[in-house]
Amino acid sequence: MSPAHPSSRTAVPHLGDTGPAPLNEPACRADSLGMLPNVRPLAAPADVTTLLPSREALLEHLAERLPLTVRTSATLMVVGLLRRDDGWPTAQSTLAEVTTVLARSLRGGDYLAKSGPGEFAVVLSGSVDAAAAAAERLVTAIGDLGIEGLTAAAGIAALTPELTDVEVLRRGLVSLTAARRAGAGTVIRHRQPY
């Protein structure tokens, strides 16, 4: 049998198809995975720069966690990076160092995700007061990394069962925006009516 000619192209078939997949479509579609027992597509991909769960995964985690807050308290902390330079995007090495600081500072049951280009979200078990104290330590630790011009601020929002995942994240981001405006090292808790 002779080897295939190097210029010949064969497309990978879709599951359930007998012919080749069009060259501009993915070979395996999410809807075709439903045919396989006990296989479920990943809920949300990881952030490609930090390999942390993405904003979509964070929202899914919040949606799962909110009903549990009837019995146990939990808080969302959104840590935002502040940079003196206006370069965009933040260097991958900087994001990696910040990710390491945050991950090493958390307890086993805490959930760390990337919520935006310069934002990290942490879902913590416990009160808003405990989360605010943790946030103060974390924004200080980020400033102490020694990366020129890099500091941080944080916004805090309590999880309560009557809220939606999107509303909790919105409250955390509103608080973070206020904290960023106030300056480096600032931690602001969400308060109504915002």
N, C-alpha and C positions, 0 to 999 in steps of 0.2 A: 504494500500500500504506500503510495507516495504522500509526502507531507503536503499540507494545504499551501497554496500559493500565498506569499506574504502580503499581497495586495488584496486578498479576499477578506471581506468583513462579514461576520455573522453576529446578528443581534440575539440577545438572550430572550427566550419566550416569556410572556406573562404566564403566571400560574393559571392553568385551565385553558390556555390558548394552544393552538397547534402550530400557528405561524410565528414568525419573528416579530418582536416588538418594534414599533417605529423607532428610528434612531434618536428622535428628540424626546422620547418619553422614558421615564425610569422603568427598569426591568421588573421591579416588584412594586406593586401598588398597595397602599394601606387597605383598600377594600378587599383585596385578594387574601389578606392575612386572616380575615374572618373565617375562612374555610378550614383553617388549621385548629384543632382542639388544643386548649390550654396555652395558646399563643396570643398575646395581646401586644399591639404596638406600644412603644414607649409613649408615655403620657406627654412628655414635653422634653425636647432636647436640652442638653447642657449648653451653657454659654461657651462659645468656642475659644475665648481668650483665657478664661479661668478654670474651665471644666466644672464650674459650679452649676447647680440647677438654674434654669432660666426663669424669667419673669412668669412664664406660663406655668412652670412647675411650682413656683411660689404660690400662685393663685390657687392651684389645685390643692396644695398643702394647707393653705388657709381655709379653703372650703371644707376640707376634712376635719380640721382642728376646731373651727368655730362652734359646732354643736357640742363639743366636749367641754367648752368653757362654762357650761351650766354647773359642772362639778369642780373644775380646776381652773385657776386663772392662767392667762397667757398674754403675752405682749409682743407686738411687732416693733422692732427697732430697725430704722433705715439709716445706715451710715453713708454719708456722702463725702466724697473727696473734694477738697478745695485746693486749687493750684494757682500760684502767682503768675505763671506763664499762661499764655493763651494757646499753646500748642494743642493740637487735636490729632489723634486721640491720645489718651494716656498710654504711656509706654507699657508694653506687656510685662516687662520686668517689674515695673512699679505695681501693677495689678497683682502679680504673683506674690510680691512681698506683703502687700496688704491682705491678700487672701490667707497667707500663712499666719499672719498676726491674728486675724479674726478667728480662723479655725482652731488655733492653739489656745485661744482664750475662752472657748465655749465648752459647755458641759455636753455630755453624751446625748441627752435628749433634745438639745437645741438644734434648730434647722437653719442652715446658712445657704443663701442663694444670691445670685446676681440679679438686681432689679433694674439696672440701667447702666449706661456707659461708665459712669463714675459712682455707682451706688450699689451697696450691698445690703441685703435684707436678712434679718435674723429674727426667727420666731423663738421666743424664750418662754419657758414655763415660769410662772411666778407673777408677782405684782408689777405694776407700773413703776413703783419706787425702786424695786430691785433692778428692773430693766434700765432705769435712768442712771443708777449707780454703775451698772455694767457699761452703759454707753459712754459715760464720762471716762472710765478707764480705757475703753477702746479708742476713743478719739485722741486721748493723750498718747496712747501707744503708737498710733499711726503718725502723729507729729514727731514722736521720738525715733522714728525709723532713720532719720537723718537724710531723707531724700529732699534735696533743695526745693523749697517752695511748696512742699506738700503738707497739708494739714487736713483736718476733717471736722465735720459737724454731724449731729444726729437728730432724727425725729422719732418720737415714740407714740404709739397708738395701742390702746387696750383692745384685746379681742373680747367681744361679747356675743352671745348667741343670736341676738336679733340683727346683727350686721351681716353684710355680704362680704365675700372675699375682696371684691373690687373696692368696696367702701373702706375696709380696713387699710388696704394699700393706699388709697387716696388720702386718708387721714395721716398715715405715716409720711407720705410725700409732701403734704401741705406743711406738716411740722418740720420736715427736713428743709423745705424751702425757706421757712422763717428762720431756722437755725443757721443756714448758710448766709442769709442776709445779715444776721447778727455777728457772724464771724467765726473764726477758728475756735474749736474747743466747745462750742455751744451745743447744748442738748435741750430740745424743746418738746414738751409733752403736748399731745393734741387736746384741745379744749373746744367745747361747743361754742359758737354756732358754726365753726368752719369745718 
